């Protein structure tokens, strides 16, 4: 086992570190982390707009809640649109910003150019005019994330290339203010990038579509393939497998985040429209059901530590149980440790695979509701599961899954506990 661990550490870690620091992957990862507050606000609006009152409801609070939703339906829909509904636009801005920062470029002109390009290629103008303009923004949410990534990356790379080659650079005297100098230096590169976007806009428009709609149509089979039981279980395996060897889950976020957040945004849009939620595997599915207490499902392990006869484990449990309740696994992960610990390797991986499988089957079967909101990664799963689905049964499922995780961990934990207690006993006898 040790040779296997050493081999993976020697071969896997350098590759993982290289991937995690790759400029474009890092920009995507940092973007999704940065926009979490916006998604949190959008999630709260979705929860506020999801009153559980029925025709038979007599509870005064629920009736008042229902009346509030009815009175401010338009306002709540607008707030949902400018948060969850504009997710792709925010992704486009974020990636552009972080790429420019990575290249140590001025960010303002590329951001404006990316916004304009994204709107050309994702928006579908129905009619324009003062007072009665109509623009289809269906692909401004999760469905437009792929085109947002493409526009942001290509905008920055083309703009950077043109600037480095001094294409169309207009030299001004040193006495001219810096802002004006930068504006003139950016003029031709911005025009060229926007011209390229315009050409693409006209090409897709001639075929009666948009770039966002076209890309989604091509990739829909592949994206739908990710929203299935086996993909959810695979993610549960890979992220915990990587974490065991010190590969943080953020390494995979450049690939997973567009899928997770895109699926969530699509669910939020469907929820706001009153239609069936199309996806199961979302960022909130993973955060609240797949990793209860953080990677490795450390809340269950923290409870076992509190019940342990080992002084060392009890200390780890006392220190780690509160952070684990809020989805922070590091105190337990490093305190036991789980990382590079062969005894705890199997249960740390299996628990997430089981959690994802059980939750996916119950959601896809309609037993519990699907997720349509993301509050925070640090929202305790027992609350986050209910608030993200509007289903009390989801919170009950979390309790059941914690007990299941404890059962999976128990034999491995006890074996590890015995070895630790032998050391503690030997130390006391000295």
Beta strands, then each sheet from edge to edge (+ up, - down):
strand 1: 124-127
strand 2: 134-136
sheet 1: 1+ 2-
end
